[in-house]
Amino acid sequence: MDCRNTNARLFFHCRILMPLCLSGVLASKWRKKVINMKKRLAIILASILLTANKQKAYASPIQVPEDIKEISIDLGKRYNFCPELIQSICFKESSFRTYAENDGCIGIMQVSPVWHADRMKKLGVKDLFNARENMIVAVDYLSELKEQYEDIGIVLMVYNGDSSAGAVLEGTADISEYADNVLAVSAELERANGK
């Protein structure tokens, strides 16, 4: 067997020697080789990360449908809300699917017709499967929550029905994974839009 090739050596060590080397002299040699391989891998990964951080142009892997962009920009202006944040909620709630349904919530931003019946009536909304109407109800609610709580992390938690939002307000808990994810997607979309 020719062990000059790094891949061949790795295969030889991992598949043939490792089972034989679980104890004894060969085990310590194998451990040293694994440690050296891990160090080399760490250096390679660090150089990749450093190179990636130097990139100036951002391309978001999330493709927001044009109609959703237009609606979110319009509602963002009307309610003084970041359009990318609206888009990120749409992505998180339904992956931009206007006919999504889950636990009684409907549409692109997963609006509950039970909880928001009065709001729908006030806004003249009849069809939550219509992206614009669904987003109007959701952004109106988000705007109300923003006035009440100010902190966007808490707003997102309350919007998502997270009961631990009170603990975050008291400083005894961190914002939820849902809120973190929505904010991360929003930041990614903002970078992609040059903001």
C-alpha positions as CSV (number, residue, x, y, z in Angstrom):
1,M,0.0,0.0,0.0
2,D,1.4,3.4,-1.0
3,C,1.0,5.7,2.0
4,R,2.6,8.8,0.5
5,N,-0.8,10.2,-0.5
6,T,-2.4,12.0,2.5
7,N,-5.9,10.6,1.7
8,A,-4.4,7.1,1.6
9,R,-2.7,7.6,4.9
10,L,-5.9,9.0,6.5
11,F,-7.8,6.0,5.2
12,F,-5.1,3.6,6.4
13,H,-5.0,5.1,9.9
14,C,-8.8,5.5,10.3
15,R,-9.9,2.2,8.8
16,I,-7.1,-0.2,9.5
17,L,-4.9,0.9,12.3
18,M,-7.6,2.6,14.5
19,P,-9.4,-0.6,15.4
20,L,-6.1,-2.3,16.2
21,C,-4.7,0.7,18.2
22,L,-7.3,1.3,20.8
23,S,-4.7,0.5,23.4
24,G,-0.9,0.4,23.5
25,V,1.9,2.1,21.7
26,L,0.2,2.6,18.4
27,A,-2.7,4.3,20.1
28,S,-0.6,7.2,21.3
29,K,0.9,7.6,17.8
30,W,-2.6,7.5,16.3
31,R,-3.8,10.2,18.8
32,K,-0.9,12.4,17.8
33,K,-1.7,12.1,14.1
34,V,-5.4,12.9,14.8
35,I,-4.4,15.9,16.8
36,N,-2.1,17.1,14.0
37,M,-4.9,16.6,11.4
38,K,-7.3,18.6,13.6
39,K,-4.8,21.4,13.9
40,R,-4.4,21.5,10.1
41,L,-8.1,21.4,9.7
42,A,-8.5,24.3,12.2
43,I,-6.0,26.4,10.3
44,I,-7.7,25.7,7.0
45,L,-11.1,26.6,8.4
46,A,-9.7,29.8,10.0
47,S,-8.3,30.9,6.7
48,I,-11.6,30.3,5.0
49,L,-13.5,32.3,7.6
50,L,-11.0,35.2,7.4
51,T,-11.4,35.2,3.7
52,A,-15.2,35.1,3.9
53,N,-15.2,38.0,6.4
54,K,-13.3,40.2,3.9
55,Q,-16.0,39.9,1.3
56,K,-17.8,43.2,0.7
57,A,-20.7,42.1,-1.5
58,Y,-23.4,40.0,0.1
59,A,-25.8,37.8,-1.7
60,S,-28.6,36.5,0.3
61,P,-29.5,32.9,-0.3
62,I,-33.1,33.8,0.6
63,Q,-35.0,34.9,-2.5
64,V,-37.9,37.1,-1.6
65,P,-40.7,37.1,-4.2
66,E,-41.1,40.4,-5.9
67,D,-44.7,40.9,-4.8
68,I,-43.7,40.3,-1.2
69,K,-40.9,42.9,-1.5
70,E,-43.3,45.5,-2.9
71,I,-45.9,44.8,-0.2
72,S,-43.3,44.9,2.6
73,I,-41.9,48.2,1.3
74,D,-45.3,49.7,1.1
75,L,-46.3,48.5,4.6
76,G,-42.9,49.4,6.0
77,K,-43.5,53.0,4.9
78,R,-47.0,53.1,6.2
79,Y,-46.2,51.6,9.6
80,N,-42.6,52.8,10.0
81,F,-41.3,49.2,10.0
82,C,-38.2,47.8,8.3
83,P,-39.3,46.0,5.1
84,E,-36.6,43.3,5.6
85,L,-37.9,42.5,9.0
86,I,-41.4,42.0,7.5
87,Q,-39.8,39.8,4.8
88,S,-37.9,37.8,7.4
89,I,-41.1,37.1,9.4
90,C,-42.8,36.0,6.2
91,F,-39.9,33.6,5.5
92,K,-39.8,32.3,9.1
93,E,-43.6,31.8,9.4
94,S,-44.3,30.3,6.0
95,S,-41.3,30.3,3.7
96,F,-43.3,32.8,1.6
97,R,-46.2,30.4,1.1
98,T,-49.4,32.4,1.0
99,Y,-51.6,29.2,1.6
100,A,-49.7,28.0,4.6
101,E,-51.8,26.8,7.6
102,N,-50.6,25.7,11.0
103,D,-52.5,25.4,14.3
104,G,-55.3,27.7,13.2
105,C,-53.0,30.4,11.8
106,I,-53.3,31.2,8.1
107,G,-51.2,32.7,5.3
108,I,-47.8,34.1,4.7
109,M,-47.4,35.7,8.2
110,Q,-49.5,33.0,10.0
111,V,-52.3,35.3,11.2
112,S,-54.9,33.8,13.6
113,P,-58.4,34.7,12.4
114,V,-59.7,33.9,15.9
115,W,-57.4,36.3,17.7
116,H,-57.4,39.0,15.0
117,A,-61.1,39.0,14.0
118,D,-61.6,42.6,15.3
119,R,-58.4,43.8,13.7
120,M,-59.4,42.2,10.4
121,K,-62.8,43.9,10.5
122,K,-61.2,47.3,11.4
123,L,-58.8,47.0,8.5
124,G,-61.4,45.6,6.0
125,V,-59.5,42.3,5.6
126,K,-61.5,39.3,4.5
127,D,-59.0,36.9,2.9
128,L,-56.0,35.9,5.0
129,F,-54.7,33.7,2.1
130,N,-54.2,37.0,0.1
131,A,-50.6,38.0,0.8
132,R,-51.3,41.7,1.0
133,E,-54.3,41.4,3.3
134,N,-52.5,38.9,5.6
135,M,-49.5,41.2,5.8
136,I,-51.6,44.2,6.6
137,V,-53.1,42.5,9.6
138,A,-49.8,41.1,10.8
139,V,-47.9,44.4,10.4
140,D,-50.7,46.4,12.0
141,Y,-50.4,44.0,15.0
142,L,-46.6,44.2,15.0
143,S,-46.8,48.0,15.0
144,E,-49.1,47.9,18.0
145,L,-46.7,45.6,19.8
146,K,-43.7,47.9,18.9
147,E,-45.5,50.8,20.5
148,Q,-46.2,48.7,23.6
149,Y,-42.8,47.0,24.1
150,E,-40.3,49.0,22.0
151,D,-37.7,46.2,22.0
152,I,-38.0,44.4,18.7
153,G,-36.9,41.1,20.2
154,I,-39.8,41.2,22.7
155,V,-42.1,42.3,19.9
156,L,-41.2,39.2,17.9
157,M,-41.6,36.9,20.9
158,V,-45.1,38.2,21.7
159,Y,-46.0,38.0,18.0
160,N,-44.9,34.3,18.0
161,G,-46.9,33.7,21.2
162,D,-43.9,33.0,23.3
163,S,-44.9,33.1,27.0
164,S,-41.3,33.8,28.2
165,A,-41.4,37.4,26.8
166,G,-42.3,38.6,30.3
167,A,-39.1,37.0,31.7
168,V,-37.1,38.8,29.0
169,L,-38.7,42.1,30.1
170,E,-37.6,41.4,33.7
171,G,-34.1,40.5,32.6
172,T,-34.3,36.9,33.7
173,A,-34.2,35.3,30.2
174,D,-32.8,35.9,26.8
175,I,-34.8,36.5,23.7
176,S,-36.1,33.4,22.0
177,E,-34.5,31.4,19.2
178,Y,-37.4,32.4,17.0
179,A,-36.6,36.1,17.5
180,D,-32.9,35.5,17.1
181,N,-33.6,33.7,13.8
182,V,-35.9,36.4,12.5
183,L,-33.4,39.1,13.3
184,A,-30.6,37.2,11.7
185,V,-32.5,36.7,8.5
186,S,-33.5,40.4,8.5
187,A,-29.9,41.4,8.9
188,E,-28.9,39.2,6.0
189,L,-31.6,40.7,3.8
190,E,-30.5,44.2,4.8
191,R,-26.9,43.4,3.8
192,A,-28.1,42.0,0.5
193,N,-30.0,45.2,-0.1
194,G,-26.9,47.3,0.7
195,K,-28.1,48.6,4.0
